[in-house]
């Protein structure tokens, strides 16, 4: 199986390396030449366009920031669609709007190309060690064909429905993560103001009902003030914008998601959009005139 891989950012680069490491023939493209050179050093082939990355590929994986980026990578001049052969598959592992995934699938079907939406969760550390979670939408038979490939990058790969269902699931994930970070930041702020050590609170409650993977992964960043990304606030804002647009489209109330979005927009107004989303804690520090560190 020959694989094209387009998008070698914080997540895409280590994901592509894991595919190469598993023994697949991988051709990569990105606008960042240094990222291409890094993959070539690990055994990949270089392409000078999305079209070139797709020309010999049985499957092309995309990992890009948002719906417009995926659309451009697929359908712009010298894009992936120009290089795809009938019978090929595109697996988009970006986190984008579900309706965009469905639209891309319809356009590619006219070329006899199948499409899976397969967004991921886990952040850069799990992308590096190959333990991301993949939530996939698309045809069962096509999923079966590429499940082994996806497992080279992931600890779990779950088909959740037809095209678009993967990104609905990712939006649900992003809602829970944002609200959870806000909740633990709020709780630690209460503890700090009441002269109780937030780190002691964390140790006391982490194994109880309030404990979570988010709490375990983000608490130390909050306590240390180390907000170098993992997953940038500006990207979480993008996901929450897709949450709100999708919730409006299907007529569902999402008040906590709206509040989480407002918190992150406030942080963006303070110039913190490049920080890790654990910097949601900064909102509570600003509001309460306090620091959670030390």
Residue, then its C-alpha position, 0 to 999 in steps of 0.5 A: x500500500x502506497x500512502x500520500x501524507x499532506x500536512x506535517x505540522x505539530x500533529x501531522x509530522x509525528x503521525x507520518x513518521x509512525x506510518x513510515x516506521x511501520x514500513x509503508x511507502x510514504x510520500x509527503x508534502x507540506x509548505x514547510x520544507x524543513x518538515x519534508x526534509x525531516x520526514x525524508x531523513x526518516x525514510x519518506x519520499x518528498x513531493x512538491x505538491x499535493x497532486x504529486x503526493x497523490x499520483x502513486x498513492x492508494x490512500x492520501x492522509x491529510x492533517x490540516x488546521x481547518x475546513x478551508x485548508x483541507x478544501x485548498x489541499x484537495x481541490x486547488x490547482x496542483x491539489x490532491x484531487x488532481x493526482x488521485x486515481x479512481x479507487x483511491x481513498x482520502x482519509x482526512x484526519x483534520x478536525x473540521x466542520x462535519x458538513x465540510x467533510x460531507x461536501x468533500x466526500x460528495x465532490x471526490x465521489x465524482x472521481x470514484x474516490x472514497x473519503x473518510x473523516x478521521x479526526x484525532x484526540x491526544x495532542x502532540x505527545x500521543x501523536x509522537x508515541x502513536x497512541x492518539x485516539x481516532x474517531x472515524x466516519x465513513x463506509x464500513x468496507x473502506x474503514x476495514x481496508x485501512x484500519x491497520x494503517x490507522x492503527x500505526x498512529x493510534x491506540x484506538x480507532x473507532x468507526x462511529x458512523x457515516x462520513x461526518x460522524x467522525x467530526x461530530x464525535x471530535x466536536x463532542x470531545x472538544x466540548x468536554x475538554x474545554x469545559x473540563x479545563x475551565x472547571x478544574x481551573x475554576x476549582x483550583x482558583x477557589x482553593x487558592x483564594x481559600x488558602x488551600x494548596x491547589x496541588x494538594x486538592x488535585x492529589x486528593x481528588x484525582x482518583x475520585x469521581x472528579x478525576x479525568x485524563x484532562x485533569x491529569x494532563x493539564x493540572x501540572x501545566x496549570x501549576x507550573x505556568x508552562x503553557x507552551x502548546x500542545x494544543x493551541x487556544x486558537x485551534x480550540x477556538x476553531x473547534x468551538x466555532x464548529x461546535x456552535x455552528x453545528x449546534x445551531x444547525x441541529x437546534x441543540x442548546x450548548x450553554x457551557x460550550x458558549x461560555x468556554x468559547x467566550x473564555x478563550x476569546x477573552x484570552x485571545x484578546x489578551x494575546x494568548x491564543x498561541x498558548x496551550x489550551x490549559x492557559x484557560x487557567x489564565x482567565x481565572x487568574x485575570x478575573x480573580x487577581x491571583x496566580x495558581x503557581x507557587 
